[in-house]
Amino acid sequence: MQALLSFEQAPPIAAPFRFFLTAPFFSGLAGLLLVISGGDVFASRWTPAALAVTHLLTVGFLLQVMLGAMIQILPVVAGANLKQPLRVARIVHALMLVGTLALVAGFLDFSAAAFPLAMLCLSGGVACFLLLAGLSLRGVPSSSATIAGIKRSLLALLIVVLLGMALVGGLEGRWSVPLLDVTRIHVAWALAGWAVGLLSAVAYVVVPMFQITPSYPAWFSRSFGVALLSAVAAASLAVLGAIEWLATLLESMVVWLAAGFCATTLWLQARSKRVRPDTTQRFWRLAMLCGLLACALWAMVRLLPMAEAVAAWPLLFGVLVLVGGFMSVTAGMLYKIVPFLVWLHLQNRGRGRVVAPNMKAVLAEGKMAQHWYAHCAACGLLLLAVLWPALLARPAGLALLLASVFLARNLFSAVTIYRRHAALVDARLAESAVGGAA
């Protein structure tokens, strides 16, 4: 798989980095909102504060990082070059920033204009990205599980946005929508079709490459994405058709497929050639373990009627999936991708005459470990806060805010190192050019 990578086609480093650098701002806002709202956030998953926190993490944090990663991945992994990637990144990033803030403002009832603005900006930003990504992928054969998975995930993202627009319009009374059913489908496409679909497609490359593990089994990487998307689509049709037994069966299939991905990844990590796991591997392992726990919780609720009666289980499931699962794996990927991109761009900038700094010098292990401990504390406190919201909601919010600050600090530190060494490279190249002319 690594032989398929074309690093010479990488976009300017500012294109993906603008998404990476602003993502911690939104997770920090989620922590701050928890501190302000306290236990009210955990009263129900339908409270305005809970919806705001959820979308700060999903749209503000996860989607920001995923879009930035896609801008980097499309040309390098799929050979699909976006036209003017820096301009595309600027436009999409600006629309996503405004749209996410407007969406949260709408949930918190700050302004009547918030939801329309959110619909306009978010749909516009995603549509712009999808259109240009689709054009770049036109004619690119699905020659690997990663390229095929990327194409499926883009389709899923389109459906997620369309469903989100339908929900916002329904909330505003613009049209009649079965809100609970459409929300159920929206969540399935967002978490499974888009997020797990894209994560698995990227994992086929980054897990063996960065964690020095064996490759995913060929049969798994060939069939997983197709089975996942098919199950999500079939479950959506069953929900719309009000065939509850079939919808539950197909949703359970989606959950078990996700559990299979988590278990397979843990199995590969156990066979890593690294003597000692680093912080990025710890983030990945935490993510996969939380994913398995979330799947086990789902199974328990479906098998035991008394468990389904516990009102807190959807919130526990949400914390395990969003914070323990997706936020953890996102941090693990950022801590490999960001130093690698800094090294790659400085190496290219030096033209073989000026050596780039070692990747370990870009992000120190100690700084990443600080974020790891804060993130683990946030995960644990958020899970406990679901059960004891009045006592632990604010400490959980503080821990999430602290973890976001550590992540932001580390990412901005990498940018500072890049700028410093880029100036040094340019100065040394200029000196050598003057010396050669003399």
N, C-alpha and C positions, 0 to 999 in steps of 0.2 A: 504493500500500500504506500509506503513512504516513497517509492520510486515514482509515484504519480504526482508528487508535489512539484510545483513550478514556482519557486520562490522569486525568480526574476520578474514575475508578473504581479508581485505584491503591490497594492495601492500605496499612496503616501501614508506615512504613519499617522498623520493627523486625522485621517478618515475614520479608522476604527477607534482611535484613542478618545475622540470627543464623546463617544457613547460610553466608553469604559469609565471615564473620569466623572461623569455626571450621575452614573448609576448609584453610587453610595449616598448621594444627596437625597435620593428618594427613599432608600431604606432608612436613612437617618430621620427623615420626616415621619416615616411610619413609627419609629421609636418615640419621637417627640409627641406624636398624636396619642400614643399609648400612655405616655406620662401625663398628658393633659386630661385625657378622658378617663383614665383609671379603669376600674372594673366594668364600666358600662360597655366597653368594647366587646367583652366576652359574654354579655347578656344573651346575645343571639348572633348568628352569622348574618342576619338581615339588618342589624342596626346600622345607621348611617356611618358611624365611626368604624365598625368592622368592615363594611364595604370599602370605605376610604383606605384603610390600612391594607386590605387585600389587594387593591388596585395599585397602591403605591409600590407594593412588592412585585406584583406581576407585570404591570405595564411600565411602571417607573424604573424598577431595578432589572427584572429578568429580561423584558423585551428590549430595553436599552442595550444590554450587553449582547443579547442574541443578534440584534440588528448590526451592531458593530462587528461582531464576529463573522457574520455572513458577508459583510463587505470585504473582509479579509479572506474568507474561505473560498468564495466563489471563484476568483481568479487563480488562487494558489492550488486548490484541490480539484476544482472542476474545469479549470481553464476557461472560465466564463468571465470575460473582462467587462466590467461596468464602464460605460462611457462617462468620462469626467467624474471619477469616483469621489474626489474631494468636494466637488460642487454638489453631487448627490447627497453626500454625507451631511453637508451643511444644511441643506434644505430639509431633509428627513429629520435630522436631529432637532432643528428649531421647531418643526411642527410637532414632534413627539414631546418636547419639553412643555410647550404651551398646552397641548392637548391633555397631557397627564395632569398638570396642575388644574386645568379647567374641569376635568372629570372628577377629581377629588373635591374641588369646590362645589360641584353639582351634588355629589353625595352628601356633603355637609350643609347643603342648602344656603350657600353664601350668596348666590345670585341666580336669577332666572335665566340669564344669558349663558351660564356656565356649561350646561349640557349641550346646547347647540354649538357652542365654540369647541367643546371637546369632540363632538361628532365630526365637525368640519376639519379640525387639525389632525386628529388621530387617523381618520379615514383617508385624509389627503396624504399624510406622511407614509402610511403603510401602502396605499395605492401607488404612490410614486416609487417606492422601493420595489414593490412586487412587479410593477410594469417593467422597470429597467432590469431587474433581476431576471424576469421572464425572457426579455429580449436577449440578454446576455447568454442565457441557457439555450436559446433556440438553436437547434442543430447540434448541441452537445450530446453525444450518446451516453446513455446510462450504463457506462462501462464498469462501474464499481458500485458497491452497496452504498457508499457515501454519496455519490452523485445522485443515485436514485432516491436515497433518503432525503436529500436536500430538496429535490423537486417535490416530493410528497409533502414535506413540511411547509413549503411555500403555499401549496394548495390549502393545507390545513389553516395556515395563518389567514388566508383570504376568508375562509368560512368563519373563523373566530371573529374577525372584524365585522363581517356582515351580520352575524348573530348579535354582536355587541351593539351595533347600530339599531337593530330591531328592538333590543331591550331598552335602550335609552329612549327611543321613540315611544315605546309602550309606557315607560315610567312618566313621560311628559304628557301622555294622553293623545299623542298625534295619531296613533292607530291602536287597534285592539290586538294584543299579543297574550297568549297563555304564558305569563311570566315565569311560573315555576318550571314548566316543561322546557321553555326556551333557555332558561338559566341552566338547567340540568345538561342540555345539549351543549351550550356554550362552554361550560366547565370541562366537559369531556373532550371537546375539540381543542381547547386551550391547553389543558394539562397533558393529555395523552397524544392527540393528533399532532399538535405543534411542538410542545416542549419536549416530551419524551421522544417523539419522532426525530426532531433535530438533534437532541442530545445523543441518541443512539448512532445517528449518521456520523456525527463528529467523533464520537468515542471510538469508532472503528479505526480512526487514524491516530487520535491523540493518546489513547491509553497505551497501545503498543509503543508508540514513538517516544512519549515523555516518561512513561512509567516502566519501560523496558519489560513488557510482559509479552507472552505469546499473543498472536492475533486471535480475534474472535473466530470461532468455528465458521467455516464457509457456509454451512447449511443455515446457521443462525443468522448471520448478517444478510443472507439472501432472502430469508423468509420473514424475519421479525417485522420489518417496517410494513410490508404488504399486509400481514396478518393484523397488525395493530390498526392501521388505517381502515381496513375492511370491517373490523369489529366496531370501531367508533362510528363509522357510517351506518352500519346495520343497526346498532343500538339507537342511533338518532332517529332512524325511520320507525323503529319499534315504539319509541317514546311518542313521536308525533302521531302514530297510529293507535296509541293508547293500549298497546299490547304489553301490559306490565310484566308478566312472567318472562316474556321474551327479552324485554328491555333489561330486566335484572340479570338474566342469564348472559346476555352479550356484554353488559357492563362488567360483570364478574370476569368474563374472558379478557377484557381490556386490563383489568387489575392483575390477573394472573400473568398476562404477557409482560406487564411492567415488572412484576416480581421476578419473572424469568430473566429479564435484562439485568436487574440489580444483582441477582444471584450469579449470573454468568460473569459480570464484571468483577465481583468479589472473588470468584474462583480464579480469574486471570490475575488479579492483583496478588493473590496468595502465591502465585508462581513468578512473581517479578524477580528479576535478577539483581535488583537493588539489595544490598546487604541490610540496610536500615531504611525504613520508610521516611520520606521527608514530609514537610507540612502539606504539600499539595496532595500527596497520597492519603494523608489523614483526612483531608477535606472530602476526597472522593469516597473513602471508606465510610465516613460518617453519612454522606449522602445516600449511599447504597443501603446501609443499615436502616436509616430512617425510612427509605422507600419500602424496604421489606416490612418494617413495623407498620407502616401505613396500610400496606396490602393485607397484613395479618389482621389489623383492626377492622378493615372492610369485611374480610371473610367472617370474623367473629360476629359482627353486627348482622350479617346476612344469615348466619347459621343459628344465632341465638336471639329470639324475639325480644327477650328482656334487655339485651344490650342495645337494641335499636331504640328502646324507650328512653335511654339515657340521652338527655338533650345535648350534653357536652361533646358527644362523639364526633360530629362534623367539624367542630373547632379543633379537636385533637388531631383529626385527620388532616385538616388544613395546615396546622403548624408543622406536622411531620413532613408533609409534602413540600410546602413552600419554603419554610425556613430550614428545616433539617435536611430536606432533599435538594431542591433546586438552588437555593442560595448557597448551600455548601459546595455543590459541584461547580457552580459558577465561580466561586472564589478559587477553587482548586484549578480550574482552567485559566482564570486570569493570571494566577501566580506562575503559570508556565508560559502562557501566550505572550504576556507583556514583556518579561525579560527577553524572550526569544525574539520578539519583534524589534526591541531596542538593539539587541546584538546584530540582528540581520541588517537593519537599515544603516547602522554605523559601519558595519563591515562593507556594505555596498558603497557607502559614502567614501570610505577610505581607499577604495579602488585597489586593494591589495598592498597599499603603501603604508597605511596607518592601521594598526591592529585595534579591533573593537574590544571593550572591556568584557571580561568573563560574565556569563549570565548570572552567576552567583553574586557578582559584585553589583549587579543592577538592583536586586532585591535580596536583602540579607535574611537569612533563615530566622534570626531572632525576631525581626520585625513581623515576619509572617506568623511566627508562633504566637506573638501577642494577639494578633487578630484571631487566630485559631482558638485560644482560650476564651477570649471575649465572646466569640461566636458560639462556642459550646455552652457558655453560661447563658447566653440569650436563648438558645434552643431549650435548655433545661427549664429555665424560668418561665418561658412562654407556655410550655406544656403544663407546668404546675399552676400557672396563672389561669388556665382554663378551668381548673378544679377549684382554685381559691382566688378568684379575680380581685376581690376587694383588698386582699393582702399583698398579692404579688404582681398585679398588672403593671404598676408603676416601676418597680424594680426590673421587670422584664423589659419594659420600654427603655429604661436607662441602659441596660445591657445591650440591647439592639442598637441604640444610638452610639454607644461606645465602640461596638464592633464596626459600625459604619465609619466612624471617625478613623479607626485604625486602617481600614481598607482604603479610605480616601488618602490618608497620609502615605501609605505605601505606594499607591499608584502615582501620586504626584511626585513622590521621591524618585520613581523610575523616570518620569518625564524630565525632572531636573537633571538627572544623570545624563539622559539623552541629549538635552540641550547643551550641557557643559562639554560633553565629548564631541558633539557635532561641531561646536565652535573650535575646539582643539584640532579636530580633523581638518577643518577648512583652513585654519591657520598654518598647519604643517604642510598641507598640499600647496598653499600659496608660497610658502618658503621654498619648497622643493622646486616649484615652477620658476621662481626668481633665480634660484641657484643654477637650474638647468639652462636658463637663458643667458646667464653670465658665462 
